[in-house]
Structures are given as C-alpha cells and as structure tokens.
C-alpha cells in the first residue's frame, strides 16, 4: 500500500514568493505539507475541497522549516498534529523527538536535512510511481545552490542522501520534477 500525493499549490520565487503546498493521503491519515505563503487561504482550501477534504479532516501538518513562506496558513487546520524537526505538537502536548526516521504512516517518513536552515526536514512519500521527496533542499528544478542557505556543505550532502531514495522531487518553490542525471547535486 502506498500514499497518494497531490500538489495543492505550486510555489514560485521572483518579485512575489509562494511555497509549494502538498497533500498526502495514506490510510486514515490526511497530511498537509508546508501550508505557507500563497495568494490567500482559498489557494489551499479550494484544491483541498476539490479533493473532497475539509480542513478539520486534516490529521497532520508537516513543515519543512520555520520560515513564514512555509508556515503562514497552518491555522487553517486547527485540529491537525503539527510535525517539525524536533517535535510534534497535538493541542497542548509538545512531544520532543528528533525528526530523523519518524514514520508518520507506513508510506511517509521524515528525514533531517539541514542546509537551507538548521531545522530543515524532508518528507519522503512512497507512491505507486516511487519515492517522492517534499523538500527545501531545492528551491526549483534548476537550483544549483541555495541563495539563503545556512550550511551549503550540509545542503549538498543531504541532496545526495535524498537522491539515493527519491525518483521525484517536490521543491519548496517550484513545480515537481523527476530525478535525472542532470538534477543538481
């Protein structure tokens, strides 16, 4: 059994900035990844409704890191458990744990992948088409490096680690792309 992945909003960078927002369904878990800056809440809620999901049905939120372009609209999902690099948060319960290897579902695993920030994580999603990485290790398909990275050596080390497993990348600010020999390492 594998998870179903849907891109709710495709992010971009330029004069305006928006983060890519994704939906993962695996069994009874409904996960929204990086509900950050988009033109407005309807940019997330309308495609979610088209997928026949109501905000209160979202069980989990995963944020790749704590920048507002990836966290801005977390409040749309008031009962979801939030997952980041060092804990999960459920109501008033803060459960400290490192993200490395946390398996949210049989098909969804978190990896610690610092580089853009010290707190970055990548979400690996096993789909029928192979493993997809939801990550900020790449801004876009052509991102050779990271103009705002805090540790570029770590970023490139974690890119290599993700590329050992993923066949597709959903970057922080652009369309998803397949991993090829030309994928920036």
trRosetta pair geometry for C-beta under 8 A, 3 or more apart (Angstrom, degrees):
i j d omega theta_ij theta_ji phi_ij phi_ji
1 26 7.9 115 137 -158 104 83
1 27 7.4 62 144 -61 142 90
1 106 6.6 61 79 85 103 138
1 107 7.0 -108 113 -45 76 123
2 26 7.8 -79 158 -117 34 97
2 107 5.2 123 -149 -119 49 145
2 126 4.9 -117 -134 123 94 87
2 127 5.2 116 155 -143 129 22
2 128 5.3 174 63 -55 146 57
3 24 5.3 5 169 -171 135 97
3 25 6.4 158 -164 78 80 43
3 26 3.8 -43 -103 -78 97 104
3 105 6.7 108 -79 86 118 137
3 107 3.9 -177 -26 107 99 138
3 108 5.9 68 -55 -53 156 94
3 125 5.1 -91 71 -169 137 97
3 126 6.1 105 15 68 94 63
3 127 5.9 -67 72 -85 73 68
4 24 7.2 152 78 -157 51 49
4 25 4.6 -9 57 57 103 98
4 26 7.4 -179 21 -69 65 57
4 127 7.1 90 -110 -126 28 97
5 22 6.4 -14 -165 -175 92 118
5 23 7.3 149 -157 83 44 57
5 24 5.5 -12 -102 -103 72 76
5 125 5.3 105 -73 123 126 153
5 127 5.4 -69 4 -80 113 134
5 132 5.7 -65 -6 57 173 154
5 170 7.8 -144 172 -41 135 146
6 22 6.9 153 82 -162 46 68
6 23 4.4 -12 63 61 97 106
6 24 7.9 -173 25 -74 67 34
6 25 7.8 28 2 -3 105 100
6 47 7.5 -172 142 157 121 115
6 51 5.9 169 70 -96 169 141
7 10 5.8 39 156 -70 133 79
7 20 6.6 -50 -147 -169 105 103
7 21 7.5 109 -170 79 61 53
7 22 5.6 -44 -109 -105 53 78
7 23 7.8 -167 -85 21 8 79
7 170 6.7 -172 -92 -135 106 126
7 176 6.4 -138 -61 -24 138 118
8 21 4.5 -53 67 104 110 100
8 22 6.3 175 7 -111 88 18
8 23 5.2 91 -47 -24 107 102
8 32 7.4 -6 -5 -137 150 96
8 43 7.9 105 139 142 94 66
8 44 5.6 46 141 -138 136 63
8 47 4.4 160 -151 88 74 134
8 48 6.1 11 -128 -57 131 77
8 51 7.9 -76 -98 -11 93 137
9 18 6.8 -90 145 155 120 126
9 19 7.9 68 96 91 111 56
9 20 6.6 -174 94 -146 68 42
9 21 4.3 35 41 36 100 106
9 38 5.1 -15 162 -113 166 137
9 43 5.1 57 -102 154 140 100
9 44 6.0 -65 -20 -83 130 65
9 47 6.8 -175 -53 18 72 145
10 20 5.8 -7 -141 -115 38 92
10 174 7.1 6 179 -178 93 25
10 175 5.5 7 -153 -88 131 66
11 17 7.8 8 -172 179 101 61
11 18 4.6 -155 -136 105 70 74
11 19 4.5 -40 -99 -175 140 16
11 20 3.8 -94 -1 -46 106 62
11 21 7.5 116 -52 -14 95 64
11 36 7.9 21 -98 71 128 114
11 38 7.9 -100 -98 -92 75 82
11 69 7.8 87 -143 166 133 109
11 171 7.8 -117 62 101 116 77
11 172 6.4 -55 73 142 157 48
11 173 4.1 -95 122 -132 119 45
11 174 6.3 -56 81 -35 82 30
12 16 7.1 40 92 90 109 85
12 17 7.2 -150 92 -135 62 35
12 18 5.4 34 37 44 75 94
12 173 5.9 82 -143 176 3 87
12 174 6.6 80 -101 -92 50 61
13 17 5.5 15 -118 -114 63 83
13 139 6.2 -7 -14 170 145 126
13 140 7.2 -114 22 -40 113 117
13 173 4.6 43 -35 154 98 148
13 174 7.5 -50 6 -57 92 93
14 17 7.5 175 41 -73 49 59
17 37 6.1 44 106 95 85 141
17 69 5.5 -56 135 -115 117 136
17 173 7.0 -49 -156 -128 82 129
18 36 7.5 152 -169 100 55 94
18 37 5.4 -130 -121 110 54 83
18 38 5.0 69 -149 -107 117 52
18 39 7.0 -28 -91 -34 137 64
18 43 7.8 -80 -153 146 140 159
18 69 7.1 -179 -148 -159 19 99
18 173 7.2 132 79 -136 52 82
19 34 5.2 -118 144 156 131 119
19 36 3.6 38 35 65 140 129
19 37 5.7 98 2 47 92 72
19 38 7.3 -82 50 -57 68 77
19 69 4.5 136 -44 150 109 82
19 70 4.8 158 -125 -86 167 62
19 72 8.0 160 21 13 121 108
19 172 5.9 -52 -140 180 87 76
19 173 6.3 -67 -116 -87 47 71
20 34 6.5 50 82 87 60 138
20 134 7.9 -147 102 -149 117 91
20 170 5.9 -158 128 166 149 95
20 171 6.6 109 3 86 145 51
20 172 6.1 -174 22 -175 100 22
20 173 6.4 -150 -21 -85 91 20
20 174 7.0 -55 -52 38 125 26
21 32 6.8 -6 -176 -173 97 96
21 33 6.9 162 -159 80 48 63
21 34 5.7 -139 -105 92 57 81
21 35 5.5 59 -129 -106 120 50
21 36 6.8 -164 -74 31 96 68
21 38 6.5 -43 -15 -54 132 133
21 43 7.8 118 26 124 142 95
21 44 5.5 -62 128 -108 166 101
21 73 8.0 -12 -103 56 144 127
22 32 7.3 158 84 -157 48 49
22 33 4.2 -5 59 51 97 114
22 34 6.9 51 18 40 83 97
22 134 5.5 -119 32 -113 153 136
22 170 5.9 53 -67 148 142 160
23 30 7.3 -20 -165 -170 94 82
23 31 7.2 143 -161 81 45 57
23 32 5.9 -20 -101 -102 67 67
23 33 7.6 -149 -66 15 21 83
23 47 7.8 -156 -16 122 134 106
23 48 6.7 155 -82 -106 140 79
23 51 6.2 157 108 54 167 176
23 53 7.0 172 -149 25 141 161
24 29 7.7 -8 109 115 91 100
24 30 7.7 158 83 -159 54 37
24 31 4.2 -13 61 63 100 109
24 32 8.0 -170 22 -75 74 22
24 33 6.6 57 -10 -25 108 112
24 108 6.0 105 143 -92 151 134
24 123 7.6 -129 -27 145 154 136
24 125 5.5 -134 -120 -117 131 136
25 29 7.2 162 -152 88 44 61
25 30 5.7 -5 -106 -108 79 69
25 31 7.6 -169 -74 24 33 75
26 29 5.1 -10 66 61 82 107
26 31 7.3 6 16 1 100 115
26 104 7.9 109 57 104 139 96
26 105 4.0 126 104 121 138 163
26 106 6.9 -164 170 49 126 74
26 107 4.8 -160 -126 50 137 113
26 108 5.7 -154 2 -18 157 112
26 125 8.0 -148 -55 -146 127 93
27 105 6.2 -178 26 -152 112 126
27 106 7.5 83 -21 20 128 104
28 59 7.4 82 131 -44 74 156
29 59 5.0 -107 -142 63 62 142
29 60 6.1 4 -168 5 104 120
29 104 6.7 151 179 144 161 100
29 105 4.9 -141 36 -73 150 128
29 108 7.5 -120 104 23 145 141
30 53 5.9 163 -160 -139 144 130
30 57 5.5 32 40 132 159 85
30 58 5.0 -109 108 -119 108 46
30 59 5.1 114 45 7 71 89
30 60 7.3 164 82 29 45 75
31 58 7.4 101 -112 -161 15 85
31 59 6.9 -46 -70 65 59 85
31 60 4.4 -21 -108 76 83 105
31 61 7.3 158 -160 -93 66 21
31 62 6.1 19 -177 -6 114 107
31 104 6.6 68 -86 135 144 152
31 105 7.8 -127 -30 -11 132 124
31 108 6.5 124 1 -138 164 169
32 35 5.3 30 139 -53 124 111
32 44 7.6 58 -155 -170 137 121
32 48 7.7 -17 -94 -100 123 126
32 58 5.3 -14 -12 -146 112 136
32 60 7.5 178 27 94 59 56
32 61 5.4 -20 69 -111 89 73
32 62 7.6 -177 90 26 43 68
32 77 6.2 -170 32 -51 139 157
32 80 7.1 -49 30 -127 104 167
33 61 7.7 154 -92 -163 29 54
33 62 4.8 -17 -113 66 76 101
33 63 7.8 158 -163 -88 55 31
33 64 7.3 56 179 -42 96 91
33 123 5.7 -124 -117 35 135 155
33 134 4.9 -5 158 158 161 159
34 62 7.3 -30 -33 95 62 71
34 63 5.9 106 -94 -129 56 58
34 64 5.5 -3 -77 -2 115 101
34 70 4.3 -60 -145 -154 96 89
34 71 7.7 -70 -147 -60 56 46
34 134 7.3 -159 -3 166 118 118
34 172 7.3 -155 -145 -134 164 73
35 44 5.9 55 -142 -128 97 157
35 61 6.4 -62 6 -140 116 117
35 63 7.9 -73 30 -89 68 91
35 70 7.9 77 54 175 31 47
35 71 7.2 39 74 -143 68 26
35 72 7.2 -121 125 64 68 65
35 73 4.3 -100 150 79 101 92
35 74 5.5 142 71 -78 116 48
35 76 6.3 -130 172 38 149 118
35 77 6.9 156 -10 -1 166 121
36 63 7.9 106 -60 -133 100 99
36 67 7.5 25 -131 98 141 78
36 68 6.6 124 -153 146 99 43
36 69 4.7 57 160 149 137 36
36 70 3.9 -59 -60 -102 140 15
36 71 5.5 24 -100 8 85 29
36 72 4.8 82 -163 14 50 93
36 73 6.7 -174 -105 18 6 85
37 68 6.2 59 -45 130 109 84
37 69 4.3 -52 20 -127 116 60
37 70 7.8 -33 9 -36 77 30
37 72 4.6 93 -67 -10 59 150
37 73 7.9 153 -78 -17 25 95
38 41 7.9 116 73 -87 111 20
38 43 3.8 -149 145 88 131 143
38 44 6.0 147 36 -40 155 91
38 72 7.6 -170 11 72 66 133
38 73 7.0 -27 25 -16 103 140
39 43 5.1 121 46 -48 85 139
40 43 5.7 122 60 -9 55 99
41 44 6.1 -63 -166 42 50 100
41 45 5.4 29 149 -9 84 119
41 73 5.9 152 -108 -132 77 129
41 76 6.0 157 -144 -91 111 129
42 45 5.4 -63 -121 53 38 101
42 46 4.9 40 178 -27 78 109
43 46 7.0 -19 -106 28 13 106
43 47 7.7 1 168 2 41 107
44 47 6.9 -73 -161 44 27 96
44 48 6.1 25 151 -20 66 118
44 73 5.7 168 7 112 155 158
44 76 6.4 138 94 61 137 172
45 48 5.4 -60 -144 40 32 116
45 49 6.1 35 157 -22 68 104
45 55 6.8 -32 -116 -59 97 109
45 76 6.7 -136 -69 -162 102 139
46 49 5.7 -52 -147 35 30 110
46 50 6.5 33 152 -20 63 104
47 50 5.2 -48 -145 35 39 117
47 51 6.5 36 153 -15 65 103
48 51 5.7 -60 -155 40 32 108
48 53 4.8 -83 180 76 83 103
48 54 7.7 114 137 -105 110 14
48 55 7.0 63 127 -71 153 65
48 58 7.9 -39 -151 -61 137 116
49 52 7.4 40 -178 -82 38 24
49 53 7.2 -112 -84 59 26 57
49 54 7.5 46 -101 -91 73 54
53 57 5.3 -136 -161 77 75 126
53 58 6.8 75 166 -64 120 79
54 57 4.8 93 59 -2 75 108
55 58 5.9 -37 -165 5 44 114
55 76 5.3 -115 -133 155 135 83
55 77 5.3 -139 -172 -96 90 62
55 78 7.5 60 139 10 113 77
56 77 7.8 169 -86 -145 31 59
56 78 7.2 -18 -101 50 77 91
56 79 5.8 48 -148 23 72 124
58 61 7.0 49 148 -61 124 80
58 77 4.4 -56 76 -138 138 125
58 79 7.7 141 72 68 73 78
58 80 4.6 -30 115 -77 96 124
59 80 6.0 100 135 -126 14 77
59 81 6.7 -5 156 19 66 94
60 80 5.6 157 -101 -169 8 99
60 81 5.1 -26 -108 63 72 88
60 82 7.7 150 -162 -90 60 22
60 83 6.3 10 -172 -7 107 114
60 104 6.1 118 177 -163 173 133
61 74 5.8 95 175 -138 165 91
61 77 5.7 147 -59 79 119 143
61 80 4.6 91 -22 123 92 136
61 81 7.3 -168 26 88 70 40
61 82 4.8 -18 67 -110 107 68
61 83 6.9 179 88 23 53 71
62 82 8.0 153 -87 -162 29 52
62 83 4.8 -21 -106 68 74 107
62 84 7.7 154 -157 -80 55 43
62 104 7.4 -84 -67 -59 126 157
62 110 7.1 -160 -141 -93 130 113
62 121 7.4 -102 -180 92 105 126
62 123 5.3 84 126 -73 157 140
62 134 7.6 99 95 93 130 137
63 66 6.8 73 130 -84 135 48
63 70 5.5 120 -158 134 91 106
63 71 5.4 25 -130 -87 143 90
63 74 7.2 -34 -64 -84 126 123
63 82 7.1 4 -4 -167 106 98
63 83 7.4 173 20 82 65 56
63 84 5.3 -14 60 -97 98 90
64 70 5.5 -88 44 -167 93 155
64 120 5.9 2 163 -147 83 76
64 121 5.9 -144 -144 62 50 67
64 122 7.2 32 -132 -90 99 40
64 123 7.4 -101 -87 -10 84 96
64 134 7.0 -132 -75 132 116 88
64 135 6.6 138 -132 -141 133 32
64 136 4.7 130 141 -15 143 111
64 172 6.6 -125 69 -99 161 104
65 70 6.1 77 59 58 66 152
65 84 7.9 93 -118 -153 26 101
65 85 7.3 24 -105 -32 63 123
65 116 6.3 -135 -15 92 161 115
65 117 4.5 124 -156 40 144 132
65 119 5.0 123 -134 90 85 94
65 120 4.7 -33 -66 -91 117 65
65 121 7.4 162 -62 16 66 66
65 136 6.1 -68 4 30 118 153
66 70 7.7 -127 -125 72 5 109
66 71 6.2 9 -152 -33 47 147
66 84 7.0 36 -66 -145 91 141
66 117 7.2 -123 35 119 80 167
66 119 5.9 14 -2 86 102 151
67 70 5.4 69 69 20 81 100
67 71 6.9 162 85 6 35 103
67 117 7.1 -179 -35 -40 103 143
68 71 5.7 -80 -124 56 36 91
68 72 5.1 63 178 -69 80 86
69 72 6.9 10 -111 -24 20 114
69 172 7.8 71 114 168 116 109
69 173 7.7 -2 150 -85 136 107
70 136 7.3 -60 -73 -66 150 135
70 172 6.9 -56 -80 -149 119 105
71 74 5.4 -18 -171 -29 71 118
73 76 4.9 10 166 -11 94 119
74 77 6.6 -75 -176 42 50 96
74 82 6.8 31 -162 -106 129 126
75 78 6.9 22 -169 -79 57 76
77 80 4.1 6 144 0 117 128
81 88 5.6 14 168 178 109 111
81 89 6.8 163 -164 75 63 46
81 90 4.5 -18 -113 -88 96 92
82 88 6.6 161 83 -159 50 58
82 89 4.4 -9 57 53 103 102
82 90 7.8 -170 24 -66 66 48
83 87 7.9 -155 -140 103 48 43
83 88 5.0 -18 -98 -105 73 87
83 89 8.0 -164 -69 19 33 71
83 99 7.1 110 168 -116 99 104
83 102 7.2 -168 -158 110 132 151
83 104 6.8 -86 -41 -89 167 122
83 110 6.7 -133 152 -70 132 150
84 87 6.3 11 55 53 90 67
84 88 7.9 165 21 -89 61 42
84 89 8.0 20 6 -6 101 107
84 99 7.0 -95 127 -68 35 127
84 119 6.9 -6 168 172 108 115
84 121 7.0 167 -173 5 45 132
85 98 7.5 -23 164 -154 65 59
85 99 4.8 -81 -142 -10 42 131
85 112 6.1 84 -149 -116 97 90
85 119 4.3 -162 17 -168 151 74
85 120 6.9 69 -79 64 132 12
85 121 4.9 -174 -90 -41 78 109
86 96 6.4 -19 154 -147 86 76
86 97 7.3 158 178 71 43 34
86 98 6.4 -23 -120 -106 58 46
86 99 6.8 -62 -57 -27 30 89
86 119 7.4 -69 -16 -136 102 98
87 94 5.6 -4 179 -175 147 80
87 95 5.8 149 -163 77 84 51
87 96 4.9 -44 -96 -103 102 44
87 97 6.3 112 -110 30 45 63
88 95 4.8 -9 57 59 86 110
88 97 7.0 -4 -1 37 89 111
89 93 7.1 161 -154 84 45 57
89 94 5.6 -7 -107 -106 82 65
89 95 7.5 -163 -76 22 35 75
90 93 4.8 -13 65 59 86 108
90 95 7.2 21 10 -7 101 114
97 102 6.8 107 118 -84 124 122
98 102 7.8 -167 104 -38 55 105
98 112 6.5 -39 176 -50 101 135
99 102 5.4 -77 -160 8 50 122
99 110 4.3 -90 177 135 97 130
99 111 7.2 36 123 110 102 6
99 112 5.2 132 69 -67 100 82
99 121 4.6 -60 128 -107 162 138
100 110 7.2 -106 -88 109 13 86
100 111 6.3 34 -125 -145 60 47
100 112 4.5 -43 -68 -2 90 107
101 109 6.8 -31 -149 -168 34 108
101 110 7.3 -25 47 73 14 72
101 111 7.4 57 -50 -98 43 61
102 109 6.9 154 82 -157 47 59
102 110 4.3 3 57 41 98 115
103 106 7.2 30 171 -103 120 25
103 108 7.0 124 -165 83 57 57
103 109 5.1 -25 -103 -101 69 81
103 110 7.9 -145 -71 15 27 75
104 108 4.3 -39 59 98 106 114
104 109 7.3 -164 13 -85 77 27
104 110 6.8 81 -29 -27 101 99
105 108 4.5 53 39 27 93 102
106 126 7.8 -65 123 47 71 134
107 125 6.3 40 142 -162 94 59
107 126 4.0 -117 -151 53 87 99
107 127 7.6 98 178 -64 131 43
108 123 6.4 -9 -165 -175 93 100
108 124 7.2 160 -151 83 43 56
108 125 5.5 -2 -103 -106 78 71
108 126 7.5 -123 -58 17 43 79
109 123 7.5 154 79 -158 40 53
109 124 4.7 -13 62 58 91 106
110 121 5.2 -6 -169 178 101 131
110 122 7.4 146 -158 77 53 46
110 123 5.9 -28 -100 -102 67 66
110 124 7.7 -167 -80 18 17 79
111 121 6.3 151 76 -162 44 75
111 122 4.7 -15 61 59 102 95
111 123 7.9 -172 21 -79 76 21
111 124 6.4 56 -12 -19 112 109
111 158 7.8 155 131 -156 119 107
111 161 7.4 -173 170 126 147 124
111 162 7.3 175 76 -88 153 87
112 120 7.5 108 -168 90 55 61
112 121 5.7 -48 -104 -104 43 79
113 120 5.1 -67 85 115 72 105
113 121 6.1 105 25 -140 84 26
113 122 4.4 37 2 -16 143 106
113 135 6.4 -21 78 -142 157 114
113 137 5.8 -61 150 -63 134 113
113 158 3.9 130 -152 -176 88 144
113 161 7.2 -160 -111 72 102 125
113 162 6.7 27 -113 -52 146 117
114 117 6.7 -89 -142 98 79 44
114 118 5.0 2 -136 -147 130 35
114 119 7.0 71 -102 1 94 14
114 120 5.1 142 -105 40 39 94
114 150 7.6 -61 176 71 98 110
114 151 6.0 28 135 51 103 130
114 154 5.1 -16 97 141 88 144
114 155 7.7 -86 123 -69 50 61
114 158 7.0 159 54 -37 43 150
115 120 6.2 -54 36 40 70 148
115 137 6.2 51 60 -118 141 77
115 146 6.6 123 138 12 97 154
115 149 5.6 -31 155 -149 72 114
115 150 7.2 158 164 53 23 72
115 151 5.4 -102 -122 76 45 81
115 152 6.7 72 -164 -114 92 25
115 154 4.5 -155 -85 99 78 88
115 155 2.6 128 -173 -80 133 71
115 156 7.4 151 -133 -7 139 44
115 157 7.8 -176 -80 45 122 80
115 158 5.5 -136 -28 32 131 128
115 159 7.8 27 -41 -32 177 86
116 120 5.1 96 47 -67 96 143
116 136 4.7 -58 7 123 162 114
116 137 7.1 -133 -28 -92 108 35
116 146 5.4 -130 -101 -164 76 156
116 148 6.8 37 -161 92 80 88
116 149 5.3 -77 -110 -109 41 72
116 150 6.9 49 140 11 23 86
116 155 6.5 95 -43 -103 57 117
116 172 7.7 88 -101 -30 169 157
117 120 5.2 133 55 -41 77 89
117 150 5.6 63 -122 5 37 131
118 150 6.1 -63 -41 91 73 149
118 151 7.2 77 -86 -5 68 124
120 135 7.8 63 173 -160 115 77
120 136 5.6 -120 -136 60 123 111
120 137 7.4 129 153 -63 147 70
120 158 7.9 130 97 113 125 170
122 133 5.3 -11 -179 -166 121 102
122 134 6.8 156 -165 76 63 52
122 135 4.0 -1 -119 -98 100 105
122 136 7.9 -144 -86 23 76 59
122 137 6.6 -9 -80 -18 124 114
122 158 7.4 166 -19 167 132 117
122 162 5.8 -95 172 -99 173 126
123 133 7.3 143 74 -158 47 50
123 134 4.2 -9 59 56 101 108
123 135 7.4 -163 30 -63 60 66
124 131 5.6 -12 -169 -168 101 111
124 132 7.4 149 -157 76 51 43
124 133 5.7 -23 -99 -100 68 70
124 134 7.9 -154 -70 21 23 74
124 162 7.8 -165 -83 -137 103 84
124 165 6.3 -25 -127 125 139 137
124 166 6.9 -131 -124 -78 94 96
125 131 7.0 145 73 -155 43 58
125 132 4.7 -23 63 62 99 94
125 133 7.8 -179 19 -81 76 23
125 134 6.6 51 -12 -14 115 104
126 130 7.9 -81 -146 169 58 25
126 131 5.7 -30 -99 -96 59 74
127 130 6.5 -3 64 55 83 33
127 131 7.4 150 21 -100 75 21
127 132 5.6 26 1 -6 123 113
129 132 7.5 48 78 -50 103 106
129 167 7.0 -139 135 87 83 132
129 168 6.9 30 112 -14 119 137
130 166 7.6 109 134 -166 105 42
130 167 3.6 19 113 24 146 140
130 168 6.7 127 81 -1 105 96
131 165 5.2 -59 100 151 159 85
131 166 4.9 -109 108 -108 99 51
131 167 5.9 114 54 8 66 83
131 168 7.6 -178 99 35 45 76
132 166 6.4 66 -137 -146 18 100
132 167 7.3 -53 -77 60 56 74
132 168 4.5 -25 -112 76 84 104
132 169 7.5 175 -162 -85 68 17
132 170 6.2 44 168 -15 109 104
132 176 7.5 -18 -152 -148 119 131
133 137 7.7 -19 139 30 134 122
133 162 4.9 63 -116 -170 164 119
133 165 7.3 105 -63 88 113 99
133 166 4.0 -53 -19 -91 110 151
133 168 7.3 178 23 91 68 53
133 169 5.3 -19 64 -115 99 66
133 170 6.9 -166 92 28 48 72
134 170 4.7 -17 -106 68 66 117
135 138 6.6 64 97 26 103 78
135 162 6.2 3 -65 -128 167 161
135 169 6.5 -61 42 -154 111 92
135 170 7.2 122 21 70 64 64
135 171 6.8 -38 77 -115 73 47
135 172 7.1 -74 114 -46 42 83
136 139 7.3 26 -161 -85 70 55
136 171 7.3 85 -117 -169 38 64
136 172 3.9 46 -112 -59 80 132
137 146 8.0 -96 -165 -62 37 129
137 155 6.1 156 -143 -163 78 81
137 158 5.7 -139 -106 105 131 106
137 159 5.0 165 167 -84 131 78
137 162 6.1 -179 28 11 161 153
137 169 8.0 -94 67 -148 102 127
137 171 7.8 -104 65 -123 59 82
138 141 7.0 45 163 -94 139 24
138 143 4.6 156 -156 51 73 126
138 159 7.4 91 -51 -115 89 111
138 169 5.8 44 37 157 139 144
138 171 4.1 -80 99 -111 94 117
138 172 7.2 177 89 10 50 83
138 174 7.9 -74 131 44 98 117
138 184 6.9 135 -110 62 111 110
139 143 4.4 131 37 -82 83 145
139 146 6.7 139 -32 -117 105 76
139 171 5.8 60 134 165 14 126
139 172 5.5 -51 -125 59 50 103
139 173 4.8 -13 -175 41 80 113
139 174 6.5 76 135 -8 61 112
140 143 5.1 128 48 -35 65 97
140 171 5.5 179 -93 90 21 158
140 173 6.1 -57 -59 85 82 85
140 174 3.4 74 -116 -15 81 159
140 175 7.7 41 -147 35 84 63
141 169 7.5 143 -102 76 70 119
141 171 6.8 -142 -52 -12 49 140
141 174 6.2 -119 -10 114 74 139
141 175 7.1 -23 -27 73 115 82
141 177 3.9 86 -102 -30 118 160
141 183 7.6 -85 -163 -122 75 75
142 184 7.0 89 -169 -26 30 126
143 146 6.8 39 174 -80 123 61
143 171 6.9 147 7 -146 133 149
143 184 6.0 -137 86 52 54 151
144 184 4.9 -147 -111 -134 44 142
145 149 6.8 -101 165 3 85 139
145 152 6.1 -2 -157 -138 108 122
145 155 7.5 91 -156 100 65 145
145 184 7.8 -116 -42 168 42 141
146 149 3.3 94 86 -46 119 110
146 152 6.5 -170 43 -105 96 85
146 155 5.6 -133 4 -139 132 166
149 152 4.9 97 107 -77 142 74
149 155 5.2 -46 -144 -41 141 150
151 154 3.9 27 119 22 117 118
151 155 6.4 156 94 -23 65 84
152 155 5.1 -46 -143 32 39 120
152 156 6.5 34 160 -15 68 101
153 156 6.2 -59 -153 38 29 104
153 157 6.4 29 150 -18 64 109
154 157 5.5 -56 -146 38 34 114
154 158 6.1 26 158 -14 68 108
155 158 6.1 -64 -150 41 25 104
155 159 6.4 33 151 -26 63 103
156 159 5.4 -42 -145 27 36 118
156 160 6.8 39 155 -19 62 99
156 185 6.4 57 -156 134 91 71
157 160 6.0 -55 -160 32 32 110
157 161 6.6 32 146 -19 64 107
158 161 5.1 -48 -146 36 42 117
158 162 6.2 42 155 -18 70 102
159 162 5.9 -58 -149 38 30 107
159 163 6.1 27 155 -19 66 111
159 184 7.4 -60 -167 113 154 73
159 185 5.6 149 116 -170 128 46
160 163 5.8 -57 -143 39 29 111
160 164 6.9 41 153 -30 61 97
160 185 6.1 43 -76 -167 81 100
161 164 6.0 -48 -162 17 31 114
161 165 7.7 1 152 2 58 106
162 165 6.3 -78 -164 46 38 97
162 166 5.3 -1 163 3 82 124
162 169 7.6 75 138 -103 129 104
163 166 6.3 -63 -109 49 32 92
163 179 5.9 155 -137 -146 84 137
163 183 6.6 166 -114 99 126 138
163 185 6.9 -56 -8 -118 161 81
166 169 6.1 81 137 -72 144 72
166 179 5.8 130 108 -39 85 140
167 178 6.6 -22 156 -150 73 80
167 179 5.5 -125 -156 29 31 111
168 176 5.9 23 173 174 108 112
168 177 7.1 177 -154 92 70 31
168 178 5.4 -42 -101 -106 77 54
168 179 6.5 -121 -72 -12 25 84
169 176 6.6 173 88 -154 47 67
169 177 5.6 -11 58 60 94 78
169 178 7.9 146 17 -122 76 7
169 179 6.3 99 -22 -66 99 85
169 183 7.3 129 -5 -144 139 131
170 176 4.6 -30 -97 -99 71 97
171 174 4.9 8 71 48 122 91
171 175 8.0 29 37 68 100 28
171 176 7.5 170 8 -103 70 42
171 177 7.4 12 -15 16 109 101
174 177 7.9 2 113 -23 110 109
177 183 7.5 161 114 -106 119 101
179 183 5.0 -33 -146 -36 64 157
180 183 5.4 139 51 -29 58 89
